[in-house]
């Protein structure tokens, strides 16, 4: 376990992804599926732990074989799973995911409702949340009650305890009732976050079609007065950063991509792991750039392997990649 003073608590969904055993097919064409643990907040918790940090996951799964399997996967990856709850009625969420031949991702979700949507405020492990140096969450829990109110309560609890709030909206449009609902809810908690990570597509979506590469768009529409850091991830091209005092861009680390699943989550875990041990990154641009290059390398390693959780890198792997790519 890493240093418990630097605990990163991740809140939200954990589910089973079913991925075709062959690439480039639609869900209908897939001959068979392989199961894999999924859910962005859970991926981030594993990512932090894999890097040697201290992390916990808070969320609900079904009291079923899959739910127990997910809890065990977290335990085996040294993630504190004491904040997990098991629902006796609803099942663990399932998602069938494929990357079709035309490069488009196809999703089919089984959440009618699934256990993660039914986490109640009374089920929150308050002690655990209050210990968080960083409290990290997404927007999928905002889609339905009761977990929406539970997330808001958990965020308030963390903030009141002095935690840094970290937000990765992780837009999954097929899960929302409408585009308008998604935009409204994602933005409803925007101004509460200290750190936000978004993608280029999310900027275009949230601003109603503006140019995601225009600094003015980002600063005027998405940067809020209390925000300490806004990071725009650009995949293989690296990332851009905006703070109260400076802004800039950090290039990506070149690798041969096999599967992009979990790359964004690995990036977030790399950044949060650095932040948890050093909050001065917000005001020291040189240190921030180093932390973002490190986060880029975490994302890069993850795309060289299939799956999210199995592909999350160790500290040694990231340092090896960075030292080999810095040579001419």
Residue frames as qw, qx, qy, qz and C-alpha x, y, z in Angstrom:
[[0.000, 0.886, 0.463, 0.000, 0.00, 0.00, 0.00],
 [0.351, 0.543, -0.044, 0.761, 1.11, 3.56, -0.69],
 [0.131, 0.003, -0.469, 0.874, 1.13, 6.38, 1.86],
 [0.078, -0.609, -0.789, 0.022, -2.35, 6.52, 3.42],
 [0.080, -0.619, -0.194, 0.757, -2.01, 10.28, 3.93],
 [0.124, 0.352, -0.462, -0.805, -2.14, 10.56, 0.13],
 [0.393, 0.283, 0.871, -0.085, -5.32, 8.53, -0.32],
 [0.284, 0.117, -0.425, -0.851, -7.18, 8.86, -3.63],
 [0.410, 0.280, 0.794, -0.352, -10.83, 7.82, -3.25],
 [0.163, 0.044, -0.621, -0.766, -12.68, 7.08, -6.51],
 [0.435, 0.284, 0.612, -0.596, -16.47, 7.16, -6.57],
 [0.517, 0.376, -0.289, -0.713, -18.86, 5.72, -9.14],
 [0.923, 0.169, 0.010, -0.344, -19.55, 2.70, -11.30],
 [0.148, -0.429, 0.875, 0.166, -17.79, -0.60, -11.63],
 [0.829, 0.292, 0.140, -0.457, -19.13, -3.12, -14.11],
 [0.665, -0.085, 0.678, 0.302, -18.34, -6.00, -16.42],
 [0.391, 0.616, -0.344, -0.591, -17.39, -5.20, -20.00],
 [0.809, 0.140, 0.563, 0.092, -17.99, -7.93, -22.55],
 [0.141, 0.724, -0.432, -0.519, -15.59, -7.51, -25.45],
 [0.909, 0.367, -0.075, -0.186, -15.62, -9.61, -28.67],
 [0.796, -0.347, 0.397, 0.297, -12.86, -12.19, -28.92],
 [0.588, 0.265, 0.399, 0.652, -12.06, -10.86, -32.43],
 [0.103, -0.486, -0.063, 0.865, -11.49, -7.26, -33.45],
 [0.112, 0.212, -0.433, -0.869, -13.30, -5.10, -35.96],
 [0.164, -0.355, -0.867, -0.310, -16.78, -6.66, -35.72],
 [0.431, -0.431, -0.037, -0.792, -20.16, -5.30, -34.73],
 [0.444, -0.232, 0.697, -0.513, -21.82, -6.75, -31.63],
 [0.860, 0.232, 0.137, -0.433, -24.14, -8.74, -33.86],
 [0.740, 0.517, -0.429, -0.032, -21.20, -10.26, -35.78],
 [0.134, -0.620, 0.714, -0.297, -19.09, -11.13, -32.72],
 [0.690, 0.030, -0.710, -0.138, -18.62, -14.92, -32.43],
 [0.688, -0.439, -0.513, 0.266, -17.94, -14.79, -28.66],
 [0.105, -0.876, 0.110, -0.459, -17.25, -12.34, -25.84],
 [0.619, 0.006, -0.558, 0.553, -14.61, -12.15, -23.17],
 [0.375, -0.873, -0.303, -0.080, -15.44, -10.54, -19.82],
 [0.492, 0.248, -0.271, 0.789, -13.33, -7.73, -18.40],
 [0.265, -0.668, -0.481, 0.502, -13.72, -5.51, -15.34],
 [0.258, 0.487, 0.273, 0.789, -14.71, -1.96, -16.30],
 [0.291, -0.891, -0.348, 0.010, -15.94, 1.40, -15.03],
 [0.388, 0.718, -0.182, 0.549, -13.77, 4.50, -15.19],
 [0.375, -0.785, 0.303, -0.390, -13.61, 5.32, -11.45],
 [0.923, -0.296, 0.244, 0.024, -12.59, 1.75, -10.63],
 [0.799, 0.444, -0.017, 0.406, -9.96, 1.82, -13.39],
 [0.110, 0.816, -0.256, 0.507, -8.49, 5.01, -11.92],
 [0.680, -0.630, 0.293, -0.234, -8.37, 3.46, -8.43],
 [0.957, -0.016, 0.184, 0.226, -6.43, 0.47, -9.79],
 [0.574, 0.679, -0.067, 0.452, -4.19, 2.78, -11.83],
 [0.198, -0.841, 0.311, -0.395, -3.17, 4.78, -8.73],
 [0.830, -0.438, 0.335, -0.087, -2.50, 1.62, -6.75],
 [0.913, 0.289, 0.101, 0.271, -0.49, 0.05, -9.59],
 [0.376, 0.756, -0.199, 0.497, 1.79, 3.12, -9.54],
 [0.512, 0.001, -0.599, 0.616, 2.45, 2.54, -5.85],
 [0.210, -0.339, 0.135, -0.907, -0.11, 5.04, -4.57],
 [0.094, 0.203, 0.854, -0.470, -2.89, 4.57, -2.06],
 [0.356, -0.067, -0.379, -0.852, -6.45, 4.29, -3.39],
 [0.295, 0.231, 0.830, -0.413, -9.99, 3.25, -2.51],
 [0.189, -0.198, -0.644, -0.714, -13.16, 2.66, -4.49],
 [0.293, 0.251, 0.612, -0.691, -16.67, 3.63, -3.37],
 [0.477, 0.142, -0.450, -0.742, -19.63, 2.24, -5.30],
 [0.703, -0.005, 0.553, -0.447, -22.25, -0.48, -5.51],
 [0.299, 0.224, -0.833, -0.408, -22.35, -3.78, -7.37],
 [0.806, -0.199, -0.279, -0.483, -24.82, -6.65, -7.31],
 [0.552, -0.420, 0.678, -0.241, -24.71, -9.31, -4.64],
 [0.923, 0.346, 0.056, -0.155, -23.87, -11.77, -7.40],
 [0.886, -0.043, 0.197, 0.417, -20.90, -13.66, -8.85],
 [0.494, 0.617, 0.097, 0.605, -19.81, -10.70, -10.98],
 [0.250, -0.897, 0.056, -0.359, -20.09, -8.21, -8.12],
 [0.798, -0.548, 0.215, 0.125, -17.97, -10.44, -5.85],
 [0.810, 0.239, 0.182, 0.503, -15.46, -10.91, -8.67],
 [0.244, 0.804, 0.020, 0.541, -15.10, -7.12, -9.07],
 [0.512, -0.824, 0.159, -0.184, -14.58, -6.62, -5.32],
 [0.890, -0.267, 0.249, 0.273, -11.92, -9.33, -5.41],
 [0.649, 0.526, 0.114, 0.538, -10.16, -7.77, -8.42],
 [0.067, -0.896, 0.118, -0.424, -9.88, -4.51, -6.48],
 [0.738, -0.633, 0.234, -0.026, -8.54, -6.34, -3.43],
 [0.894, 0.044, 0.218, 0.390, -5.95, -8.19, -5.50],
 [0.466, 0.614, 0.072, 0.633, -4.84, -4.83, -6.93],
 [0.427, -0.214, -0.427, 0.768, -4.38, -3.35, -3.43],
 [0.193, -0.410, -0.175, -0.874, -7.36, -1.04, -3.75],
 [0.147, 0.094, 0.723, -0.668, -9.31, -0.51, -0.50],
 [0.300, -0.268, -0.690, -0.602, -12.76, -1.93, -1.32],
 [0.121, -0.306, -0.783, 0.528, -14.31, -1.40, 2.14],
 [0.260, 0.340, 0.139, -0.893, -16.54, 1.34, 0.67],
 [0.308, -0.001, -0.754, -0.580, -18.18, -1.10, -1.76],
 [0.557, 0.056, 0.532, -0.635, -21.78, -2.14, -1.20],
 [0.012, -0.019, -0.942, -0.334, -23.70, -5.15, -2.56],
 [0.542, 0.043, 0.025, -0.839, -27.31, -4.87, -3.71],
 [0.399, 0.019, 0.903, -0.162, -29.56, -7.88, -3.07],
 [0.598, 0.585, 0.437, -0.330, -32.10, -6.99, -5.77],
 [0.513, 0.817, -0.149, -0.218, -30.27, -5.37, -8.68],
 [0.928, 0.099, 0.123, 0.336, -27.51, -6.99, -10.70],
 [0.422, -0.496, 0.313, 0.692, -23.99, -5.78, -11.43],
 [0.470, 0.751, -0.044, -0.461, -24.07, -3.63, -14.57],
 [0.717, 0.044, 0.567, 0.405, -22.98, -5.19, -17.88],
 [0.311, 0.788, -0.150, -0.509, -21.74, -3.45, -21.01],
 [0.806, 0.233, 0.435, 0.326, -21.10, -5.04, -24.39],
 [0.018, 0.873, -0.207, -0.441, -18.46, -2.97, -26.14],
 [0.800, 0.177, 0.417, 0.393, -16.90, -3.36, -29.56],
 [0.017, -0.649, 0.319, 0.691, -14.67, -1.42, -31.92],
 [0.783, 0.502, 0.347, -0.125, -16.19, -1.97, -35.35],
 [0.725, 0.193, 0.349, 0.562, -14.24, -2.23, -38.58],
 [0.249, 0.789, 0.208, 0.521, -15.02, 1.43, -39.35],
 [0.352, 0.237, -0.409, 0.808, -13.35, 2.50, -36.09],
 [0.439, -0.494, -0.016, -0.750, -16.62, 3.39, -34.34],
 [0.007, -0.073, 0.890, -0.451, -17.27, 2.08, -30.82],
 [0.567, -0.329, -0.495, -0.570, -20.58, 0.34, -30.27],
 [0.093, -0.174, 0.743, -0.640, -22.06, 0.05, -26.77],
 [0.607, -0.378, -0.538, -0.446, -24.93, -2.01, -25.43],
 [0.045, -0.329, 0.639, -0.694, -25.62, -1.43, -21.73],
 [0.560, -0.428, -0.694, -0.151, -27.60, -3.57, -19.28],
 [0.134, -0.013, -0.509, 0.850, -28.58, -1.16, -16.48],
 [0.389, -0.353, -0.457, -0.718, -32.33, -1.52, -15.86],
 [0.015, 0.922, -0.349, 0.168, -31.51, -0.54, -13.16],
 [0.767, 0.179, -0.516, 0.336, -28.11, -1.92, -12.23],
 [0.656, -0.544, -0.392, 0.347, -26.70, -1.97, -8.70],
 [0.450, -0.004, -0.069, 0.890, -24.35, 1.00, -9.20],
 [0.121, -0.483, -0.292, -0.817, -27.36, 3.29, -9.80],
 [0.620, -0.603, -0.422, -0.272, -28.89, 2.33, -6.44],
 [0.518, -0.023, -0.496, 0.697, -26.17, 3.44, -4.01],
 [0.309, -0.853, -0.378, -0.185, -27.83, 5.35, -1.18],
 [0.044, 0.771, -0.325, 0.545, -26.40, 8.21, 0.85],
 [0.731, -0.551, 0.265, -0.302, -26.91, 6.10, 3.99],
 [0.984, 0.030, 0.067, 0.165, -24.58, 3.46, 2.51],
 [0.411, 0.789, -0.304, 0.342, -21.62, 5.83, 2.08],
 [0.786, -0.276, -0.281, 0.476, -18.49, 4.96, 4.08],
 [0.028, -0.986, -0.060, -0.154, -18.17, 8.46, 5.52],
 [0.607, -0.681, 0.295, 0.283, -14.89, 7.80, 7.38],
 [0.715, 0.091, 0.464, 0.514, -13.23, 6.59, 4.21],
 [0.340, 0.781, 0.320, 0.414, -14.39, 9.58, 2.15],
 [0.262, -0.964, 0.028, -0.022, -13.25, 12.03, 4.82],
 [0.697, -0.471, 0.357, 0.405, -9.75, 10.53, 4.66],
 [0.705, 0.519, 0.319, 0.362, -9.41, 11.31, 0.94],
 [0.304, -0.464, 0.174, 0.814, -6.63, 13.67, -0.05],
 [0.240, 0.178, -0.482, -0.824, -8.24, 13.54, -3.51],
 [0.533, 0.328, 0.699, -0.347, -11.87, 12.58, -4.16],
 [0.068, 0.255, -0.641, -0.721, -12.36, 11.58, -7.81],
 [0.500, 0.415, 0.687, -0.326, -15.64, 11.05, -9.68],
 [0.153, 0.112, 0.664, 0.723, -17.33, 11.14, -13.07],
 [0.390, 0.065, 0.000, -0.919, -20.79, 11.99, -14.41],
 [0.424, -0.099, -0.828, -0.354, -22.37, 8.58, -15.02],
 [0.226, -0.335, -0.806, 0.432, -23.66, 8.48, -11.43],
 [0.151, 0.260, 0.179, -0.937, -25.54, 11.74, -12.11],
 [0.249, -0.086, -0.700, -0.664, -27.87, 10.10, -14.65],
 [0.583, -0.430, -0.601, -0.339, -30.32, 8.54, -12.20],
 [0.428, -0.525, 0.448, -0.584, -31.49, 8.81, -8.62],
 [0.485, -0.868, -0.084, 0.071, -30.70, 7.71, -5.97],
 [0.790, -0.115, 0.037, 0.601, -27.00, 7.62, -6.90],
 [0.269, 0.686, 0.106, 0.668, -27.11, 11.21, -8.15],
 [0.428, -0.831, 0.027, -0.354, -27.96, 12.56, -4.68],
 [0.890, -0.387, 0.050, 0.237, -25.46, 10.13, -3.16],
 [0.676, 0.300, 0.049, 0.672, -22.66, 11.49, -5.37],
 [0.002, -0.782, -0.021, -0.623, -23.53, 15.09, -4.45],
 [0.688, -0.709, 0.033, -0.153, -23.51, 14.17, -0.75],
 [0.893, -0.145, 0.060, 0.422, -20.16, 12.36, -1.09],
 [0.467, 0.548, 0.038, 0.693, -18.66, 15.36, -2.92],
 [0.274, -0.827, 0.022, -0.491, -19.82, 17.71, -0.16],
 [0.853, -0.517, 0.036, 0.071, -18.48, 15.40, 2.55],
 [0.807, 0.107, 0.058, 0.578, -15.08, 15.25, 0.82],
 [0.235, 0.687, 0.039, 0.686, -14.93, 19.00, 0.19],
 [0.486, -0.800, 0.014, -0.352, -15.88, 19.79, 3.81],
 [0.881, -0.408, 0.098, 0.220, -13.08, 17.46, 4.97],
 [0.157, -0.816, 0.392, 0.395, -10.51, 19.35, 2.90],
 [0.703, 0.095, 0.622, 0.333, -10.22, 16.88, 0.00],
 [0.090, 0.405, -0.439, -0.797, -9.30, 18.06, -3.46],
 [0.704, 0.399, 0.491, -0.323, -12.19, 17.31, -5.86],
 [0.093, -0.343, 0.721, 0.595, -11.23, 15.73, -9.19],
 [0.652, 0.463, 0.390, -0.457, -13.76, 15.38, -12.04],
 [0.055, -0.202, 0.776, 0.595, -13.55, 13.44, -15.31],
 [0.619, 0.216, 0.129, -0.744, -17.00, 13.71, -16.93],
 [0.223, -0.107, 0.952, 0.180, -16.30, 10.66, -19.11],
 [0.566, 0.294, -0.001, -0.771, -19.20, 11.35, -21.46],
 [0.156, 0.069, 0.965, 0.197, -21.12, 8.21, -22.47],
 [0.372, 0.068, -0.141, -0.915, -24.02, 9.64, -24.47],
 [0.503, -0.142, -0.765, -0.378, -25.89, 6.31, -24.99],
 [0.326, -0.279, -0.798, 0.422, -26.52, 6.18, -21.23],
 [0.070, 0.243, 0.283, -0.925, -28.22, 9.60, -21.02],
 [0.403, 0.594, 0.656, -0.234, -31.90, 10.24, -21.82],
 [0.463, 0.847, 0.212, 0.151, -30.90, 13.10, -24.16],
 [0.574, 0.350, -0.112, 0.732, -27.97, 15.31, -25.17],
 [0.180, -0.724, 0.017, -0.666, -29.56, 18.23, -23.31],
 [0.802, -0.579, -0.061, -0.131, -29.86, 16.18, -20.11],
 [0.863, -0.019, -0.102, 0.494, -26.22, 15.12, -20.37],
 [0.340, 0.519, -0.066, 0.782, -24.97, 18.67, -20.94],
 [0.400, -0.723, -0.028, -0.562, -27.10, 20.10, -18.12],
 [0.866, -0.498, -0.047, -0.007, -26.15, 17.49, -15.51],
 [0.799, 0.119, -0.105, 0.581, -22.44, 17.36, -16.42],
 [0.209, 0.539, -0.078, 0.812, -22.27, 21.15, -16.08],
 [0.544, -0.727, -0.232, -0.350, -24.39, 21.21, -12.89],
 [0.783, -0.577, 0.003, 0.232, -21.39, 20.19, -10.74],
 [0.662, 0.566, -0.062, 0.487, -18.71, 21.86, -12.90],
 [0.035, 0.804, -0.220, 0.552, -17.92, 24.72, -10.53],
 [0.768, -0.601, 0.152, -0.159, -17.36, 22.43, -7.53],
 [0.949, 0.077, -0.017, 0.305, -14.27, 20.71, -8.95],
 [0.346, -0.809, 0.306, 0.364, -10.66, 21.67, -8.20],
 [0.166, -0.375, 0.769, 0.489, -9.28, 19.55, -11.06],
 [0.763, 0.441, 0.286, -0.376, -11.09, 18.66, -14.28],
 [0.256, -0.277, 0.773, 0.511, -9.91, 16.43, -17.13],
 [0.670, 0.538, 0.314, -0.404, -11.78, 16.51, -20.43],
 [0.590, 0.082, 0.622, 0.509, -11.26, 15.33, -24.00],
 [0.001, -0.125, 0.370, 0.921, -11.48, 17.34, -27.22],
 [0.234, -0.373, -0.772, -0.460, -14.84, 15.72, -28.07],
 [0.307, -0.611, -0.650, 0.333, -16.20, 16.64, -24.64],
 [0.123, -0.383, -0.039, 0.915, -15.26, 20.31, -25.14],
 [0.156, -0.076, -0.579, -0.797, -17.15, 20.37, -28.45],
 [0.336, -0.474, -0.800, -0.149, -20.14, 18.68, -26.83],
 [0.325, -0.579, -0.533, 0.524, -20.25, 20.82, -23.68],
 [0.077, -0.405, 0.042, 0.910, -19.81, 24.12, -25.51],
 [0.566, 0.623, 0.417, -0.345, -22.42, 23.27, -28.15],
 [0.773, 0.536, 0.256, 0.225, -19.99, 22.85, -31.03],
 [0.004, -0.960, 0.259, 0.104, -17.18, 25.31, -30.37],
 [0.657, 0.560, -0.469, 0.185, -13.58, 24.75, -31.53],
 [0.850, -0.505, -0.107, 0.101, -11.89, 22.54, -28.89],
 [0.748, 0.077, -0.052, 0.657, -8.44, 23.86, -29.84],
 [0.074, 0.727, 0.047, 0.682, -9.27, 27.52, -29.14],
 [0.374, -0.056, -0.616, 0.690, -7.80, 28.57, -25.78],
 [0.230, -0.138, 0.116, -0.956, -10.36, 31.36, -25.48],
 [0.699, -0.232, -0.467, -0.489, -13.26, 28.89, -25.77],
 [0.687, -0.167, -0.650, 0.278, -11.77, 26.76, -23.01],
 [0.268, -0.006, -0.446, 0.854, -10.90, 29.67, -20.73],
 [0.311, -0.128, 0.021, -0.941, -14.18, 31.54, -21.11],
 [0.736, -0.164, -0.331, -0.568, -16.64, 28.66, -21.21],
 [0.878, -0.144, -0.456, 0.006, -15.00, 25.92, -19.15],
 [0.466, 0.113, -0.528, 0.701, -12.44, 27.40, -16.77],
 [0.398, -0.803, -0.359, -0.261, -14.14, 28.53, -13.55],
 [0.048, -0.851, 0.293, -0.434, -12.76, 30.89, -10.85],
 [0.663, -0.571, 0.436, -0.209, -12.10, 28.17, -8.26],
 [0.969, 0.239, -0.034, 0.062, -10.54, 25.69, -10.68],
 [0.476, -0.710, 0.432, 0.288, -6.91, 24.84, -9.94],
 [0.168, -0.349, 0.784, 0.486, -6.24, 22.76, -13.06],
 [0.779, 0.448, 0.204, -0.388, -8.08, 21.98, -16.28],
 [0.291, -0.365, 0.784, 0.409, -6.45, 19.34, -18.47],
 [0.756, 0.463, -0.033, -0.461, -7.53, 18.57, -22.03],
 [0.603, -0.243, 0.724, 0.231, -6.37, 15.11, -23.10],
 [0.539, 0.629, -0.262, -0.495, -5.60, 14.75, -26.79],
 [0.987, 0.126, 0.102, -0.020, -4.74, 11.04, -26.96],
 [0.854, 0.102, 0.089, 0.503, -1.52, 10.40, -28.86],
 [0.313, 0.718, 0.009, 0.622, -0.90, 14.16, -29.15],
 [0.340, 0.037, -0.538, 0.770, -0.50, 14.56, -25.40],
 [0.211, -0.744, -0.618, 0.143, -2.45, 17.16, -23.44],
 [0.107, 0.601, -0.015, 0.792, -3.06, 20.85, -22.82],
 [0.438, -0.467, -0.617, 0.457, -3.22, 22.41, -19.35],
 [0.067, -0.685, -0.119, -0.716, -4.78, 25.55, -17.94],
 [0.467, -0.424, -0.588, 0.506, -4.27, 26.86, -14.38],
 [0.120, -0.922, -0.280, 0.238, -4.93, 30.18, -12.64],
 [0.268, -0.794, 0.269, 0.474, -1.43, 31.33, -13.63],
 [0.005, -0.499, 0.689, 0.525, -0.31, 29.57, -16.80],
 [0.863, 0.323, 0.267, -0.283, -1.29, 27.39, -19.74],
 [0.053, 0.604, -0.717, -0.343, 0.56, 25.19, -22.20],
 [0.913, 0.225, -0.170, -0.294, 0.87, 21.86, -23.98],
 [0.421, -0.503, 0.753, 0.044, 2.80, 18.66, -23.25],
 [0.534, 0.373, -0.616, -0.444, 3.51, 16.29, -26.15],
 [0.948, -0.124, 0.066, -0.285, 2.48, 12.65, -26.19],
 [0.359, -0.496, 0.781, 0.125, 4.73, 9.62, -25.87],
 [0.641, 0.370, -0.451, -0.499, 4.83, 7.54, -29.06],
 [0.436, -0.171, 0.876, -0.119, 3.92, 3.86, -28.85],
 [0.272, -0.024, -0.795, -0.542, 2.28, 1.22, -31.03],
 [0.539, -0.074, 0.336, -0.769, -1.42, 1.19, -30.13],
 [0.112, -0.074, -0.982, -0.129, -3.26, -2.12, -29.72],
 [0.293, -0.634, -0.702, -0.139, -6.33, -1.11, -27.69],
 [0.061, 0.475, -0.143, 0.866, -7.20, 2.39, -26.40],
 [0.635, -0.601, -0.424, -0.234, -9.51, 1.11, -23.63],
 [0.708, -0.611, -0.214, 0.283, -8.56, 2.66, -20.29],
 [0.570, 0.289, -0.038, 0.768, -5.95, 5.07, -21.67],
 [0.143, -0.699, -0.054, -0.699, -7.82, 8.12, -20.36],
 [0.759, -0.625, -0.106, -0.149, -8.23, 6.46, -16.97],
 [0.837, -0.103, -0.098, 0.529, -4.52, 5.59, -16.83],
 [0.284, 0.532, -0.003, 0.798, -3.72, 9.23, -17.69],
 [0.447, -0.729, -0.063, -0.514, -5.94, 10.41, -14.83],
 [0.872, -0.462, -0.109, 0.120, -4.41, 7.94, -12.36],
 [0.698, 0.171, -0.088, 0.690, -0.90, 9.09, -13.33],
 [0.028, 0.614, -0.003, 0.789, -1.85, 12.72, -12.75],
 [0.630, -0.666, -0.087, -0.390, -3.71, 12.09, -9.48],
 [0.894, -0.236, -0.192, 0.328, -0.90, 9.93, -8.13],
 [0.484, 0.289, -0.121, 0.817, 1.52, 12.83, -8.66],
 [0.225, -0.631, -0.067, -0.739, -0.91, 15.39, -7.23],
 [0.777, -0.551, -0.278, -0.123, -1.67, 13.32, -4.12],
 [0.784, -0.285, -0.156, 0.530, 1.97, 13.49, -3.08],
 [0.361, -0.194, 0.042, 0.911, 2.58, 17.09, -4.16],
 [0.182, 0.811, 0.549, -0.086, -0.16, 19.73, -4.33],
 [0.153, -0.708, 0.146, 0.674, 2.35, 22.44, -5.29],
 [0.447, 0.174, 0.690, 0.542, 2.06, 21.22, -8.91],
 [0.199, 0.832, 0.518, 0.029, -0.72, 23.79, -9.45],
 [0.052, -0.981, 0.035, 0.185, 1.67, 26.69, -8.99],
 [0.363, -0.585, 0.602, 0.404, 4.95, 25.24, -10.28],
 [0.715, 0.551, -0.125, -0.411, 4.76, 24.94, -14.07],
 [0.283, 0.536, -0.792, -0.072, 7.95, 22.91, -14.44],
 [0.265, -0.098, 0.903, -0.323, 6.72, 20.30, -11.94],
 [0.664, 0.380, 0.361, -0.534, 3.26, 20.28, -13.52],
 [0.590, 0.589, -0.423, -0.355, 4.74, 19.65, -16.98],
 [0.093, 0.362, -0.924, 0.086, 6.76, 16.72, -15.60],
 [0.438, 0.113, 0.764, -0.460, 3.62, 15.28, -13.96],
 [0.684, 0.510, 0.109, -0.510, 1.66, 15.62, -17.22],
 [0.434, 0.536, -0.691, -0.216, 4.41, 13.98, -19.26],
 [0.140, -0.165, 0.938, -0.272, 4.31, 11.17, -16.70],
 [0.580, 0.322, 0.523, -0.535, 0.50, 10.95, -17.09],
 [0.610, 0.574, -0.311, -0.448, 0.87, 10.89, -20.90],
 [0.223, 0.407, -0.885, -0.026, 3.29, 7.97, -20.54],
 [0.387, 0.050, 0.816, -0.428, 0.77, 6.13, -18.31],
 [0.674, 0.487, 0.189, -0.521, -1.86, 6.50, -21.03],
 [0.461, 0.604, -0.577, -0.301, 0.60, 5.43, -23.73],
 [0.052, -0.272, 0.955, -0.112, 1.58, 2.20, -21.97],
 [0.535, 0.209, 0.649, -0.500, -2.08, 1.29, -21.49],
 [0.689, 0.541, -0.063, -0.479, -2.81, 1.33, -25.24],
 [0.272, 0.511, -0.799, -0.165, -0.04, -1.22, -25.90],
 [0.015, 0.017, 0.984, -0.174, -2.08, -3.93, -24.12],
 [0.372, -0.412, -0.639, -0.532, -5.68, -5.11, -24.29],
 [0.513, -0.627, -0.580, 0.080, -8.17, -4.16, -21.60],
 [0.112, -0.868, 0.094, -0.475, -8.07, -1.40, -19.00],
 [0.672, -0.680, 0.253, -0.145, -7.21, -2.89, -15.61],
 [0.929, -0.066, 0.183, 0.315, -4.71, -5.49, -16.92],
 [0.607, 0.556, 0.077, 0.563, -2.95, -2.77, -18.94],
 [0.257, -0.956, 0.025, -0.138, -2.52, -0.21, -16.12],
 [0.635, 0.512, -0.422, 0.396, 1.23, 0.47, -15.78],
 [0.718, -0.531, -0.225, 0.390, 3.62, 0.16, -12.86],
 [0.157, -0.939, 0.155, 0.266, 5.95, 3.01, -11.86],
 [0.531, -0.373, 0.604, 0.462, 8.92, 1.07, -13.32],
 [0.527, 0.451, 0.637, 0.337, 7.19, 0.63, -16.68],
 [0.160, 0.963, 0.215, 0.008, 6.44, 4.36, -16.93],
 [0.308, -0.831, 0.339, 0.317, 9.96, 5.37, -15.97],
 [0.603, -0.081, 0.662, 0.438, 11.42, 2.89, -18.49],
 [0.442, 0.688, 0.514, 0.259, 9.24, 4.30, -21.27],
 [0.007, -0.996, -0.035, 0.086, 10.12, 7.90, -20.39],
 [0.421, -0.666, 0.475, 0.390, 13.86, 7.21, -20.25],
 [0.576, 0.103, 0.681, 0.440, 13.82, 5.30, -23.54],
 [0.355, 0.774, 0.466, 0.240, 11.73, 7.92, -25.37],
 [0.138, -0.962, 0.043, 0.230, 13.84, 10.84, -24.14],
 [0.542, -0.358, 0.528, 0.547, 16.92, 9.48, -25.86],
 [0.319, 0.569, -0.322, -0.686, 17.54, 10.75, -29.42]]
